[in-house]
Structure formats: structure tokens, C-alpha cells
Amino acid sequence: MAQRPLSREGFAELAEIDVSRETLERLTAYLDLLRRWQRAVNLVGASTLEDPWRRHILDCAQIAPHVPAKARIVLDLGSGAGLPGLILALLGVPGVHLVESDQRKAQFLREAARITGACVVIHARRIEQLQGLAADVVTARALAPLPRLLALAEPFLTPHSICLFLKGKTGERELTAARQSWHMLTDVVPSRSGSSGVLLKLQGVGRAPDRQP
């Protein structure tokens, strides 16, 4: 039996952090803009807009409690429509950097930041071209299989960095594949927005000694 679409009030009840009325208004403004832009730019799967508070807002918001309070740079790779990075910024996570090479999507991110007042830094370039950032937290959703995703994140990682990656039903299989080339401390957190997804919380990420580039 299909779930009923989640309301914004329902989201506020399910979120693991305090969500003010002002924040709900900003998230609503984001979703309104997303729907308008979706007609011209393929930002998200069309069917997900039937239940956006669950499929996008709650899905991204579940990362927020795992971001350390002392984090100063949160790097969101392949931000697309700002998921999860822009949502985290709207929920009060500081120091969010969005990386998106598609210029139309980057323009959407600029407009979304302007409309919602989200405090973010937007890098409209390929991940491989970004230099000089050491991230406390690296996030991504629906960007690449985990072994490739770790390779993309590697230049920005320090010994203390945390990776917070949203994955679907292939998450644990991707984790098994990644362990062939990478070592890491792993916490697999069941998704709060869907029965088949997971949030991968990875710490101490590094290449296995015999897998150095």
C-alpha cells in the first residue's frame, strides 16, 4: 500500500532536529521553486515531486544530526538541485559548499539560495577541478557508486573528515565493493525516508595500502 504524501507539518514531526516555522517557510519556497524549474530543467525525478517532503526534504534532513557541531566546511559533491547540501544549509548547518558542473543546475542553485536566503558557497565546476578545500564533512546523494564516490571525495578528506552519503537499496553492496580498495570505519544507518535506503557514515577513509594511485 502506497504511503500518503508527507506534509510539511509531518516532516517537522519526523525530523530529528528542531525545525522552526521560518525554516519550514524557506523549505516551502525551495520546493515551489523546484517545481517551477523542473518544467524546463530535469532537476529531480518527476515522480518524486508527488511526495517531496519525504523524498527530498526528510531524506536530506536525516543527515543533519550526524554533522559534528564543530564542522566548518561541509562539501556537497554533485549537488544537482541542492540535495542534500542546500537543505542542510536551510536547516542551519554552517559552511556548506555546493559543487555542480551543470551550468543550468548551478543557476538554479544560485536562484534557490537567493529566494530562500540559504548561506552557501556555489562552485560551478567539475569536482576534479576544485582545489584547496579540506572538508570536515563530505556529502552526496545519487552521484556515483561508492568506490567512484570515494575517489572523488579523496582530495578533500583529512584524517578527521566524515563522509555522509545517502544511498538506495544498493548501498550495502556498494560498501562491500568499496572495501576491496578502501579502508574505513562504517556506520550503516537505515533511511528515515524509505525502507530500502541507507545513510552511510564513513570515517577514517583511506586507500588500502596496495591500492595507492
Biotite code that builds the C-alpha atoms (Angstrom):
import biotite.structure as struc

atoms = struc.array([
    struc.Atom([0.000, 0.000, 0.000], chain_id="A", res_id=1, res_name="MET", atom_name="CA", element="C"),
    struc.Atom([1.454, 3.354, -1.052], chain_id="A", res_id=2, res_name="ALA", atom_name="CA", element="C"),
    struc.Atom([2.327, 5.878, 1.624], chain_id="A", res_id=3, res_name="GLN", atom_name="CA", element="C"),
    struc.Atom([0.362, 9.080, 1.821], chain_id="A", res_id=4, res_name="ARG", atom_name="CA", element="C"),
    struc.Atom([2.451, 12.107, 0.848], chain_id="A", res_id=5, res_name="PRO", atom_name="CA", element="C"),
    struc.Atom([4.195, 13.652, 3.819], chain_id="A", res_id=6, res_name="LEU", atom_name="CA", element="C"),
    struc.Atom([3.066, 17.162, 4.760], chain_id="A", res_id=7, res_name="SER", atom_name="CA", element="C"),
    struc.Atom([5.443, 19.852, 5.920], chain_id="A", res_id=8, res_name="ARG", atom_name="CA", element="C"),
    struc.Atom([3.974, 19.530, 9.413], chain_id="A", res_id=9, res_name="GLU", atom_name="CA", element="C"),
    struc.Atom([4.566, 15.797, 9.229], chain_id="A", res_id=10, res_name="GLY", atom_name="CA", element="C"),
    struc.Atom([8.149, 16.469, 8.214], chain_id="A", res_id=11, res_name="PHE", atom_name="CA", element="C"),
    struc.Atom([8.653, 18.745, 11.217], chain_id="A", res_id=12, res_name="ALA", atom_name="CA", element="C"),
    struc.Atom([7.447, 15.945, 13.497], chain_id="A", res_id=13, res_name="GLU", atom_name="CA", element="C"),
    struc.Atom([9.705, 13.315, 11.922], chain_id="A", res_id=14, res_name="LEU", atom_name="CA", element="C"),
    struc.Atom([12.844, 15.442, 11.668], chain_id="A", res_id=15, res_name="ALA", atom_name="CA", element="C"),
    struc.Atom([15.417, 14.654, 14.337], chain_id="A", res_id=16, res_name="GLU", atom_name="CA", element="C"),
    struc.Atom([16.222, 18.342, 14.791], chain_id="A", res_id=17, res_name="ILE", atom_name="CA", element="C"),
    struc.Atom([14.170, 21.363, 15.777], chain_id="A", res_id=18, res_name="ASP", atom_name="CA", element="C"),
    struc.Atom([12.571, 22.977, 12.722], chain_id="A", res_id=19, res_name="VAL", atom_name="CA", element="C"),
    struc.Atom([11.197, 26.484, 13.145], chain_id="A", res_id=20, res_name="SER", atom_name="CA", element="C"),
    struc.Atom([8.203, 27.902, 11.295], chain_id="A", res_id=21, res_name="ARG", atom_name="CA", element="C"),
    struc.Atom([10.579, 30.244, 9.457], chain_id="A", res_id=22, res_name="GLU", atom_name="CA", element="C"),
    struc.Atom([12.653, 27.271, 8.286], chain_id="A", res_id=23, res_name="THR", atom_name="CA", element="C"),
    struc.Atom([9.508, 25.488, 7.097], chain_id="A", res_id=24, res_name="LEU", atom_name="CA", element="C"),
    struc.Atom([8.589, 28.586, 5.062], chain_id="A", res_id=25, res_name="GLU", atom_name="CA", element="C"),
    struc.Atom([12.044, 28.632, 3.473], chain_id="A", res_id=26, res_name="ARG", atom_name="CA", element="C"),
    struc.Atom([11.836, 24.936, 2.650], chain_id="A", res_id=27, res_name="LEU", atom_name="CA", element="C"),
    struc.Atom([8.384, 25.508, 1.143], chain_id="A", res_id=28, res_name="THR", atom_name="CA", element="C"),
    struc.Atom([9.790, 28.322, -1.003], chain_id="A", res_id=29, res_name="ALA", atom_name="CA", element="C"),
    struc.Atom([12.536, 25.958, -2.155], chain_id="A", res_id=30, res_name="TYR", atom_name="CA", element="C"),
    struc.Atom([10.027, 23.292, -3.202], chain_id="A", res_id=31, res_name="LEU", atom_name="CA", element="C"),
    struc.Atom([7.881, 25.854, -5.023], chain_id="A", res_id=32, res_name="ASP", atom_name="CA", element="C"),
    struc.Atom([10.938, 26.990, -6.988], chain_id="A", res_id=33, res_name="LEU", atom_name="CA", element="C"),
    struc.Atom([11.952, 23.385, -7.674], chain_id="A", res_id=34, res_name="LEU", atom_name="CA", element="C"),
    struc.Atom([8.546, 22.632, -9.184], chain_id="A", res_id=35, res_name="ARG", atom_name="CA", element="C"),
    struc.Atom([8.716, 25.695, -11.434], chain_id="A", res_id=36, res_name="ARG", atom_name="CA", element="C"),
    struc.Atom([12.230, 24.981, -12.687], chain_id="A", res_id=37, res_name="TRP", atom_name="CA", element="C"),
    struc.Atom([11.505, 21.278, -13.156], chain_id="A", res_id=38, res_name="GLN", atom_name="CA", element="C"),
    struc.Atom([9.357, 22.155, -16.166], chain_id="A", res_id=39, res_name="ARG", atom_name="CA", element="C"),
    struc.Atom([12.446, 23.335, -18.046], chain_id="A", res_id=40, res_name="ALA", atom_name="CA", element="C"),
    struc.Atom([15.375, 21.633, -16.317], chain_id="A", res_id=41, res_name="VAL", atom_name="CA", element="C"),
    struc.Atom([15.429, 17.985, -15.223], chain_id="A", res_id=42, res_name="ASN", atom_name="CA", element="C"),
    struc.Atom([16.462, 18.544, -11.610], chain_id="A", res_id=43, res_name="LEU", atom_name="CA", element="C"),
    struc.Atom([14.841, 15.528, -9.910], chain_id="A", res_id=44, res_name="VAL", atom_name="CA", element="C"),
    struc.Atom([12.792, 12.511, -10.894], chain_id="A", res_id=45, res_name="GLY", atom_name="CA", element="C"),
    struc.Atom([9.321, 13.759, -11.803], chain_id="A", res_id=46, res_name="ALA", atom_name="CA", element="C"),
    struc.Atom([7.558, 11.136, -9.670], chain_id="A", res_id=47, res_name="SER", atom_name="CA", element="C"),
    struc.Atom([9.407, 12.293, -6.530], chain_id="A", res_id=48, res_name="THR", atom_name="CA", element="C"),
    struc.Atom([7.513, 15.585, -6.623], chain_id="A", res_id=49, res_name="LEU", atom_name="CA", element="C"),
    struc.Atom([4.367, 13.682, -5.683], chain_id="A", res_id=50, res_name="GLU", atom_name="CA", element="C"),
    struc.Atom([5.852, 13.335, -2.168], chain_id="A", res_id=51, res_name="ASP", atom_name="CA", element="C"),
    struc.Atom([8.627, 15.942, -1.977], chain_id="A", res_id=52, res_name="PRO", atom_name="CA", element="C"),
    struc.Atom([8.663, 16.463, 1.787], chain_id="A", res_id=53, res_name="TRP", atom_name="CA", element="C"),
    struc.Atom([9.523, 12.799, 2.262], chain_id="A", res_id=54, res_name="ARG", atom_name="CA", element="C"),
    struc.Atom([11.542, 12.032, -0.874], chain_id="A", res_id=55, res_name="ARG", atom_name="CA", element="C"),
    struc.Atom([13.700, 15.164, -0.755], chain_id="A", res_id=56, res_name="HIS", atom_name="CA", element="C"),
    struc.Atom([13.394, 17.217, 2.433], chain_id="A", res_id=57, res_name="ILE", atom_name="CA", element="C"),
    struc.Atom([13.236, 14.436, 5.028], chain_id="A", res_id=58, res_name="LEU", atom_name="CA", element="C"),
    struc.Atom([15.701, 12.323, 3.040], chain_id="A", res_id=59, res_name="ASP", atom_name="CA", element="C"),
    struc.Atom([18.282, 15.110, 3.158], chain_id="A", res_id=60, res_name="CYS", atom_name="CA", element="C"),
    struc.Atom([17.437, 16.354, 6.649], chain_id="A", res_id=61, res_name="ALA", atom_name="CA", element="C"),
    struc.Atom([18.327, 12.994, 8.187], chain_id="A", res_id=62, res_name="GLN", atom_name="CA", element="C"),
    struc.Atom([21.998, 13.867, 7.563], chain_id="A", res_id=63, res_name="ILE", atom_name="CA", element="C"),
    struc.Atom([21.909, 16.956, 9.792], chain_id="A", res_id=64, res_name="ALA", atom_name="CA", element="C"),
    struc.Atom([22.138, 15.213, 13.197], chain_id="A", res_id=65, res_name="PRO", atom_name="CA", element="C"),
    struc.Atom([25.310, 13.449, 12.027], chain_id="A", res_id=66, res_name="HIS", atom_name="CA", element="C"),
    struc.Atom([27.150, 16.658, 11.131], chain_id="A", res_id=67, res_name="VAL", atom_name="CA", element="C"),
    struc.Atom([29.527, 17.477, 14.026], chain_id="A", res_id=68, res_name="PRO", atom_name="CA", element="C"),
    struc.Atom([28.811, 20.775, 15.760], chain_id="A", res_id=69, res_name="ALA", atom_name="CA", element="C"),
    struc.Atom([32.429, 21.823, 15.208], chain_id="A", res_id=70, res_name="LYS", atom_name="CA", element="C"),
    struc.Atom([32.288, 21.256, 11.414], chain_id="A", res_id=71, res_name="ALA", atom_name="CA", element="C"),
    struc.Atom([33.331, 24.353, 9.481], chain_id="A", res_id=72, res_name="ARG", atom_name="CA", element="C"),
    struc.Atom([33.282, 23.117, 5.861], chain_id="A", res_id=73, res_name="ILE", atom_name="CA", element="C"),
    struc.Atom([30.584, 20.780, 4.557], chain_id="A", res_id=74, res_name="VAL", atom_name="CA", element="C"),
    struc.Atom([31.271, 19.869, 0.936], chain_id="A", res_id=75, res_name="LEU", atom_name="CA", element="C"),
    struc.Atom([28.321, 18.608, -1.117], chain_id="A", res_id=76, res_name="ASP", atom_name="CA", element="C"),
    struc.Atom([29.510, 16.824, -4.266], chain_id="A", res_id=77, res_name="LEU", atom_name="CA", element="C"),
    struc.Atom([27.330, 16.841, -7.372], chain_id="A", res_id=78, res_name="GLY", atom_name="CA", element="C"),
    struc.Atom([24.697, 18.989, -5.705], chain_id="A", res_id=79, res_name="SER", atom_name="CA", element="C"),
    struc.Atom([22.223, 18.971, -8.586], chain_id="A", res_id=80, res_name="GLY", atom_name="CA", element="C"),
    struc.Atom([19.095, 20.573, -7.148], chain_id="A", res_id=81, res_name="ALA", atom_name="CA", element="C"),
    struc.Atom([20.869, 21.223, -3.847], chain_id="A", res_id=82, res_name="GLY", atom_name="CA", element="C"),
    struc.Atom([20.140, 17.829, -2.380], chain_id="A", res_id=83, res_name="LEU", atom_name="CA", element="C"),
    struc.Atom([21.343, 17.385, 0.280], chain_id="A", res_id=84, res_name="PRO", atom_name="CA", element="C"),
    struc.Atom([23.626, 20.433, 0.665], chain_id="A", res_id=85, res_name="GLY", atom_name="CA", element="C"),
    struc.Atom([21.164, 23.280, 0.227], chain_id="A", res_id=86, res_name="LEU", atom_name="CA", element="C"),
    struc.Atom([18.642, 21.600, 2.502], chain_id="A", res_id=87, res_name="ILE", atom_name="CA", element="C"),
    struc.Atom([21.291, 21.189, 5.195], chain_id="A", res_id=88, res_name="LEU", atom_name="CA", element="C"),
    struc.Atom([22.117, 24.897, 4.929], chain_id="A", res_id=89, res_name="ALA", atom_name="CA", element="C"),
    struc.Atom([18.439, 25.796, 5.301], chain_id="A", res_id=90, res_name="LEU", atom_name="CA", element="C"),
    struc.Atom([18.338, 23.634, 8.423], chain_id="A", res_id=91, res_name="LEU", atom_name="CA", element="C"),
    struc.Atom([21.178, 25.653, 9.938], chain_id="A", res_id=92, res_name="GLY", atom_name="CA", element="C"),
    struc.Atom([24.275, 23.638, 9.022], chain_id="A", res_id=93, res_name="VAL", atom_name="CA", element="C"),
    struc.Atom([27.080, 26.210, 8.527], chain_id="A", res_id=94, res_name="PRO", atom_name="CA", element="C"),
    struc.Atom([29.846, 26.342, 5.920], chain_id="A", res_id=95, res_name="GLY", atom_name="CA", element="C"),
    struc.Atom([28.065, 24.439, 3.147], chain_id="A", res_id=96, res_name="VAL", atom_name="CA", element="C"),
    struc.Atom([29.802, 24.371, -0.249], chain_id="A", res_id=97, res_name="HIS", atom_name="CA", element="C"),
    struc.Atom([27.844, 23.104, -3.272], chain_id="A", res_id=98, res_name="LEU", atom_name="CA", element="C"),
    struc.Atom([29.729, 21.653, -6.253], chain_id="A", res_id=99, res_name="VAL", atom_name="CA", element="C"),
    struc.Atom([27.767, 21.357, -9.504], chain_id="A", res_id=100, res_name="GLU", atom_name="CA", element="C"),
    struc.Atom([29.251, 21.409, -13.010], chain_id="A", res_id=101, res_name="SER", atom_name="CA", element="C"),
    struc.Atom([25.951, 21.586, -14.945], chain_id="A", res_id=102, res_name="ASP", atom_name="CA", element="C"),
    struc.Atom([25.529, 25.306, -15.539], chain_id="A", res_id=103, res_name="GLN", atom_name="CA", element="C"),
    struc.Atom([21.722, 25.199, -15.623], chain_id="A", res_id=104, res_name="ARG", atom_name="CA", element="C"),
    struc.Atom([21.619, 23.389, -12.300], chain_id="A", res_id=105, res_name="LYS", atom_name="CA", element="C"),
    struc.Atom([24.195, 25.807, -10.886], chain_id="A", res_id=106, res_name="ALA", atom_name="CA", element="C"),
    struc.Atom([21.953, 28.676, -11.940], chain_id="A", res_id=107, res_name="GLN", atom_name="CA", element="C"),
    struc.Atom([19.053, 27.011, -10.142], chain_id="A", res_id=108, res_name="PHE", atom_name="CA", element="C"),
    struc.Atom([21.215, 26.746, -7.021], chain_id="A", res_id=109, res_name="LEU", atom_name="CA", element="C"),
    struc.Atom([22.003, 30.464, -7.188], chain_id="A", res_id=110, res_name="ARG", atom_name="CA", element="C"),
    struc.Atom([18.322, 31.324, -7.526], chain_id="A", res_id=111, res_name="GLU", atom_name="CA", element="C"),
    struc.Atom([17.336, 28.915, -4.766], chain_id="A", res_id=112, res_name="ALA", atom_name="CA", element="C"),
    struc.Atom([19.939, 30.428, -2.447], chain_id="A", res_id=113, res_name="ALA", atom_name="CA", element="C"),
    struc.Atom([18.660, 33.912, -3.270], chain_id="A", res_id=114, res_name="ARG", atom_name="CA", element="C"),
    struc.Atom([14.988, 33.041, -2.757], chain_id="A", res_id=115, res_name="ILE", atom_name="CA", element="C"),
    struc.Atom([15.482, 31.105, 0.474], chain_id="A", res_id=116, res_name="THR", atom_name="CA", element="C"),
    struc.Atom([18.368, 33.070, 1.958], chain_id="A", res_id=117, res_name="GLY", atom_name="CA", element="C"),
    struc.Atom([20.465, 29.907, 2.252], chain_id="A", res_id=118, res_name="ALA", atom_name="CA", element="C"),
    struc.Atom([24.051, 30.675, 3.223], chain_id="A", res_id=119, res_name="CYS", atom_name="CA", element="C"),
    struc.Atom([26.050, 28.549, 0.762], chain_id="A", res_id=120, res_name="VAL", atom_name="CA", element="C"),
    struc.Atom([29.077, 28.798, -1.497], chain_id="A", res_id=121, res_name="VAL", atom_name="CA", element="C"),
    struc.Atom([28.420, 27.549, -5.040], chain_id="A", res_id=122, res_name="ILE", atom_name="CA", element="C"),
    struc.Atom([31.230, 26.098, -7.161], chain_id="A", res_id=123, res_name="HIS", atom_name="CA", element="C"),
    struc.Atom([30.003, 25.809, -10.761], chain_id="A", res_id=124, res_name="ALA", atom_name="CA", element="C"),
    struc.Atom([32.734, 23.449, -11.909], chain_id="A", res_id=125, res_name="ARG", atom_name="CA", element="C"),
    struc.Atom([33.679, 19.815, -12.083], chain_id="A", res_id=126, res_name="ARG", atom_name="CA", element="C"),
    struc.Atom([34.622, 18.164, -8.810], chain_id="A", res_id=127, res_name="ILE", atom_name="CA", element="C"),
    struc.Atom([38.025, 17.274, -10.252], chain_id="A", res_id=128, res_name="GLU", atom_name="CA", element="C"),
    struc.Atom([38.729, 20.973, -10.904], chain_id="A", res_id=129, res_name="GLN", atom_name="CA", element="C"),
    struc.Atom([38.075, 22.080, -7.326], chain_id="A", res_id=130, res_name="LEU", atom_name="CA", element="C"),
    struc.Atom([41.193, 22.617, -5.258], chain_id="A", res_id=131, res_name="GLN", atom_name="CA", element="C"),
    struc.Atom([42.240, 23.949, -1.876], chain_id="A", res_id=132, res_name="GLY", atom_name="CA", element="C"),
    struc.Atom([39.334, 22.736, 0.260], chain_id="A", res_id=133, res_name="LEU", atom_name="CA", element="C"),
    struc.Atom([39.772, 20.467, 3.268], chain_id="A", res_id=134, res_name="ALA", atom_name="CA", element="C"),
    struc.Atom([36.310, 19.328, 4.285], chain_id="A", res_id=135, res_name="ALA", atom_name="CA", element="C"),
    struc.Atom([35.144, 18.371, 7.749], chain_id="A", res_id=136, res_name="ASP", atom_name="CA", element="C"),
    struc.Atom([32.160, 16.630, 6.152], chain_id="A", res_id=137, res_name="VAL", atom_name="CA", element="C"),
    struc.Atom([31.599, 15.417, 2.582], chain_id="A", res_id=138, res_name="VAL", atom_name="CA", element="C"),
    struc.Atom([28.038, 14.690, 1.446], chain_id="A", res_id=139, res_name="THR", atom_name="CA", element="C"),
    struc.Atom([26.494, 13.316, -1.731], chain_id="A", res_id=140, res_name="ALA", atom_name="CA", element="C"),
    struc.Atom([23.260, 11.802, -2.966], chain_id="A", res_id=141, res_name="ARG", atom_name="CA", element="C"),
    struc.Atom([22.715, 9.806, -6.157], chain_id="A", res_id=142, res_name="ALA", atom_name="CA", element="C"),
    struc.Atom([26.073, 10.857, -7.604], chain_id="A", res_id=143, res_name="LEU", atom_name="CA", element="C"),
    struc.Atom([28.130, 7.716, -8.258], chain_id="A", res_id=144, res_name="ALA", atom_name="CA", element="C"),
    struc.Atom([28.753, 4.180, -6.982], chain_id="A", res_id=145, res_name="PRO", atom_name="CA", element="C"),
    struc.Atom([30.625, 4.252, -3.690], chain_id="A", res_id=146, res_name="LEU", atom_name="CA", element="C"),
    struc.Atom([34.106, 3.264, -4.977], chain_id="A", res_id=147, res_name="PRO", atom_name="CA", element="C"),
    struc.Atom([33.980, 6.116, -7.514], chain_id="A", res_id=148, res_name="ARG", atom_name="CA", element="C"),
    struc.Atom([32.435, 8.468, -4.964], chain_id="A", res_id=149, res_name="LEU", atom_name="CA", element="C"),
    struc.Atom([35.287, 7.884, -2.526], chain_id="A", res_id=150, res_name="LEU", atom_name="CA", element="C"),
    struc.Atom([37.813, 8.621, -5.268], chain_id="A", res_id=151, res_name="ALA", atom_name="CA", element="C"),
    struc.Atom([36.049, 11.921, -5.964], chain_id="A", res_id=152, res_name="LEU", atom_name="CA", element="C"),
    struc.Atom([35.980, 12.793, -2.267], chain_id="A", res_id=153, res_name="ALA", atom_name="CA", element="C"),
    struc.Atom([39.571, 11.768, -1.562], chain_id="A", res_id=154, res_name="GLU", atom_name="CA", element="C"),
    struc.Atom([41.292, 15.118, -2.379], chain_id="A", res_id=155, res_name="PRO", atom_name="CA", element="C"),
    struc.Atom([39.125, 16.890, 0.208], chain_id="A", res_id=156, res_name="PHE", atom_name="CA", element="C"),
    struc.Atom([39.474, 14.424, 3.066], chain_id="A", res_id=157, res_name="LEU", atom_name="CA", element="C"),
    struc.Atom([41.575, 14.823, 6.196], chain_id="A", res_id=158, res_name="THR", atom_name="CA", element="C"),
    struc.Atom([42.160, 12.130, 8.828], chain_id="A", res_id=159, res_name="PRO", atom_name="CA", element="C"),
    struc.Atom([39.217, 13.612, 10.748], chain_id="A", res_id=160, res_name="HIS", atom_name="CA", element="C"),
    struc.Atom([36.745, 14.018, 7.866], chain_id="A", res_id=161, res_name="SER", atom_name="CA", element="C"),
    struc.Atom([33.373, 12.290, 7.856], chain_id="A", res_id=162, res_name="ILE", atom_name="CA", element="C"),
    struc.Atom([31.586, 11.154, 4.704], chain_id="A", res_id=163, res_name="CYS", atom_name="CA", element="C"),
    struc.Atom([27.781, 11.138, 4.838], chain_id="A", res_id=164, res_name="LEU", atom_name="CA", element="C"),
    struc.Atom([26.397, 9.517, 1.706], chain_id="A", res_id=165, res_name="PHE", atom_name="CA", element="C"),
    struc.Atom([22.730, 8.796, 1.000], chain_id="A", res_id=166, res_name="LEU", atom_name="CA", element="C"),
    struc.Atom([22.314, 5.514, -0.845], chain_id="A", res_id=167, res_name="LYS", atom_name="CA", element="C"),
    struc.Atom([19.407, 3.435, -2.113], chain_id="A", res_id=168, res_name="GLY", atom_name="CA", element="C"),
    struc.Atom([18.946, -0.322, -1.941], chain_id="A", res_id=169, res_name="LYS", atom_name="CA", element="C"),
    struc.Atom([22.415, -0.947, -3.438], chain_id="A", res_id=170, res_name="THR", atom_name="CA", element="C"),
    struc.Atom([24.158, 0.816, -0.537], chain_id="A", res_id=171, res_name="GLY", atom_name="CA", element="C"),
    struc.Atom([25.454, -2.229, 1.304], chain_id="A", res_id=172, res_name="GLU", atom_name="CA", element="C"),
    struc.Atom([26.520, -3.912, -1.940], chain_id="A", res_id=173, res_name="ARG", atom_name="CA", element="C"),
    struc.Atom([28.449, -0.783, -2.905], chain_id="A", res_id=174, res_name="GLU", atom_name="CA", element="C"),
    struc.Atom([30.061, -0.773, 0.528], chain_id="A", res_id=175, res_name="LEU", atom_name="CA", element="C"),
    struc.Atom([31.270, -4.342, 0.020], chain_id="A", res_id=176, res_name="THR", atom_name="CA", element="C"),
    struc.Atom([32.780, -3.366, -3.332], chain_id="A", res_id=177, res_name="ALA", atom_name="CA", element="C"),
    struc.Atom([34.441, -0.264, -1.879], chain_id="A", res_id=178, res_name="ALA", atom_name="CA", element="C"),
    struc.Atom([36.146, -2.272, 0.875], chain_id="A", res_id=179, res_name="ARG", atom_name="CA", element="C"),
    struc.Atom([38.224, -4.021, -1.763], chain_id="A", res_id=180, res_name="GLN", atom_name="CA", element="C"),
    struc.Atom([40.156, -0.778, -2.332], chain_id="A", res_id=181, res_name="SER", atom_name="CA", element="C"),
    struc.Atom([39.433, 1.400, 0.704], chain_id="A", res_id=182, res_name="TRP", atom_name="CA", element="C"),
    struc.Atom([39.640, 1.111, 4.462], chain_id="A", res_id=183, res_name="HIS", atom_name="CA", element="C"),
    struc.Atom([37.143, 2.995, 6.647], chain_id="A", res_id=184, res_name="MET", atom_name="CA", element="C"),
    struc.Atom([35.084, 2.875, 9.803], chain_id="A", res_id=185, res_name="LEU", atom_name="CA", element="C"),
    struc.Atom([31.493, 2.354, 8.765], chain_id="A", res_id=186, res_name="THR", atom_name="CA", element="C"),
    struc.Atom([28.089, 3.010, 10.246], chain_id="A", res_id=187, res_name="ASP", atom_name="CA", element="C"),
    struc.Atom([25.096, 1.980, 8.119], chain_id="A", res_id=188, res_name="VAL", atom_name="CA", element="C"),
    struc.Atom([22.015, 3.912, 9.231], chain_id="A", res_id=189, res_name="VAL", atom_name="CA", element="C"),
    struc.Atom([18.586, 2.851, 7.889], chain_id="A", res_id=190, res_name="PRO", atom_name="CA", element="C"),
    struc.Atom([16.917, 5.636, 5.948], chain_id="A", res_id=191, res_name="SER", atom_name="CA", element="C"),
    struc.Atom([14.151, 7.571, 7.673], chain_id="A", res_id=192, res_name="ARG", atom_name="CA", element="C"),
    struc.Atom([12.536, 8.410, 4.334], chain_id="A", res_id=193, res_name="SER", atom_name="CA", element="C"),
    struc.Atom([12.255, 4.984, 2.718], chain_id="A", res_id=194, res_name="GLY", atom_name="CA", element="C"),
    struc.Atom([12.522, 1.317, 3.639], chain_id="A", res_id=195, res_name="SER", atom_name="CA", element="C"),
    struc.Atom([15.233, 0.412, 1.118], chain_id="A", res_id=196, res_name="SER", atom_name="CA", element="C"),
    struc.Atom([17.713, 3.274, 1.530], chain_id="A", res_id=197, res_name="GLY", atom_name="CA", element="C"),
    struc.Atom([20.592, 3.837, 3.923], chain_id="A", res_id=198, res_name="VAL", atom_name="CA", element="C"),
    struc.Atom([22.801, 6.639, 5.145], chain_id="A", res_id=199, res_name="LEU", atom_name="CA", element="C"),
    struc.Atom([26.454, 5.627, 5.040], chain_id="A", res_id=200, res_name="LEU", atom_name="CA", element="C"),
    struc.Atom([28.552, 7.318, 7.712], chain_id="A", res_id=201, res_name="LYS", atom_name="CA", element="C"),
    struc.Atom([32.226, 6.732, 6.905], chain_id="A", res_id=202, res_name="LEU", atom_name="CA", element="C"),
    struc.Atom([35.215, 7.836, 8.963], chain_id="A", res_id=203, res_name="GLN", atom_name="CA", element="C"),
    struc.Atom([38.968, 7.332, 8.649], chain_id="A", res_id=204, res_name="GLY", atom_name="CA", element="C"),
    struc.Atom([38.641, 6.845, 4.895], chain_id="A", res_id=205, res_name="VAL", atom_name="CA", element="C"),
    struc.Atom([41.826, 5.949, 3.049], chain_id="A", res_id=206, res_name="GLY", atom_name="CA", element="C"),
    struc.Atom([43.032, 3.764, 0.234], chain_id="A", res_id=207, res_name="ARG", atom_name="CA", element="C"),
    struc.Atom([44.132, 0.252, 1.079], chain_id="A", res_id=208, res_name="ALA", atom_name="CA", element="C"),
    struc.Atom([47.974, 0.117, 1.100], chain_id="A", res_id=209, res_name="PRO", atom_name="CA", element="C"),
    struc.Atom([48.162, -1.933, -2.093], chain_id="A", res_id=210, res_name="ASP", atom_name="CA", element="C"),
    struc.Atom([45.639, 0.354, -3.852], chain_id="A", res_id=211, res_name="ARG", atom_name="CA", element="C"),
    struc.Atom([47.517, 3.638, -3.781], chain_id="A", res_id=212, res_name="GLN", atom_name="CA", element="C"),
    struc.Atom([47.076, 5.625, -7.032], chain_id="A", res_id=213, res_name="PRO", atom_name="CA", element="C"),
])
